[in-house]
Amino acid sequence: MTDTKPAKKGIWGRARAMAEMAPPERNRYVDFLRALSILAVVVGHWLVAAPYIDESGAVVGGNLLGIIPWTQGLTWVFQVMPLFFLVGGFSNGVSWSANTRNNGTYSHWFSSRFRRLIYPVLPLFAIWTGIAMFGTVMGIERGIVAMAAQLALIPVWFLSVYIMVTAVVPLSHAAWKRWGMGSFFALVLGAVAVDLLTYQFGVAYLKYTNFAFVWLAVHQLGYAWGEGHFAKPAKALAWGASGLIALLGLVFIGPYPVAMIGVPGNDITNSMPPTIALLALGIMQTGFALALEPQARKMLDNIRIWTSVVLINGMIMSVYLWHLTAFVLVLVAAWMLGGVGLGVEPGTAMWWLARPVWFVLYIALTLPLVMLFARYEQAGENPKGMGKGDVPRWRLFLGLILACIGLASTAVLSIATPEGVLGVRFWIVVLPFIGGALVRFGKLYDWTAKRPKDTA
């Protein structure tokens, strides 16, 4: 008797099957840019964060951009968050249009996206809460615990901004439909006005509104891409050149630093909050990337290349969220082994020669973490226990606000605190969990809904 059970497919086989099922009208370049941008972020983080042990034996949180100024120019390549928002605009435009055609509700559409973004973060928060508590109880210097936790959780600040941008898609998409590129230029003018008032007239706190103006502007370019605005490579190339010229002027004539991320000692940071220099970078990256689209789409007709893209996209959130945890754990292991490899000052020839070895170690630990936690990327699709019907809007918005406050707070503070017995800011940790729980259940489990009468 022969075994008729189908053979189990490995991870490559499953990705290959999904790649072959992709409809021919799908723009594979969208998935390619998403994967490329996340991988660039990973490599950039592994290079820039450069902790080392100084001559006194203290752990120093080195930053390569501050140690070697010429490396700040590399951020024009590795700071690719604009590409992620561009891809987000394309995808959200297509998805929201389909939802509208099918008479879908906003609550159904956004709650699905919210769950897919917030669920993969929860295990990361839970595990780092445990690590911070364990390190504090074991007597590890609290400054080191806080540094490790804040470094590992750097990726989550971006999600708070992206969730907020996604939440207003009905408004931003309606603006695109009505005013087209005018909606983009209006946001650009808003960003310019904010920077002018901030850096020329010293208006306090106004600069933080550029989290909205800058990232929404790049998101609008995603709508433009989806509707063929950059279909001609020459036009896309002109946009890229315009962005480059504007960026060069803002950096070398204007007041903005070369680095597109924060550098210790700089009075202005281009990313926290974003400035018009980062917006110019986004325009440059958009134009040059989309000028290459025809050639890239032909390349992606190769089934092996396309399968690789599908494979990466299937675990992209896990790669993004866990790569710095792997980085920190490798460094902690080296520190516990007597500081092996950590006595080399960043930027020296020996430090650069050691990078391939460290990268192999980071990858070796990142891969099992991704395999272990990638399941949470699919948890938001149809969570167990989810009720039928739409999530009530008040719960949707409250969950959104609480989760985003918790995620954003990790960038400003750290879940680790120098005070308390356990050394953890539990209010930061619990907010994303509460936000996720509020959006998890549908109307069936809404405690404000009227219960049916007992017919027993």
Buried (B, 14 or more C-beta within 10 A) or exposed (E): EEEEEEEEEEEEEBBBEBBEEBEEEEBBBBBBBBBBBBBBBBBBBBBBBBBBBEEEEEBBBBBBBBBBEEBBEBBBEBBBBBBBBBBBBBBBBBBBBEBBEEEBEBBEBBBBBBBBBBBBBBBBBEBBBEBBBEBBEEEBEBEBBBBBBBBBBBBBBBBBBBBBBBBBBBEBBBBBEEEBEEBBEBBBEBBBBBBEBBBEEEEEEBBEBBBBBBBBBBBBBBBBBBBEBBEEBEBBBBBBBBBBEBBEEBBEEBEBBBBBBBBEEBEBBBBBBBBBBBBBBBBBBBBBBBBBBBEBEEBBEEEEBBBBBBBBBBBBBBBBBBBBBBBBBBBBEBBEEEBEBBEBBBBEEEBEEEEEEBBEBBBEBBBEBBEEBBEBBBBBEEBEEBBEBBBBEEBBBBBBBBBBBBBBBBBEBBBBBEEEEBBBBEEBBBBBBEBBBBBBBBBEBBEEEEEEEEEE
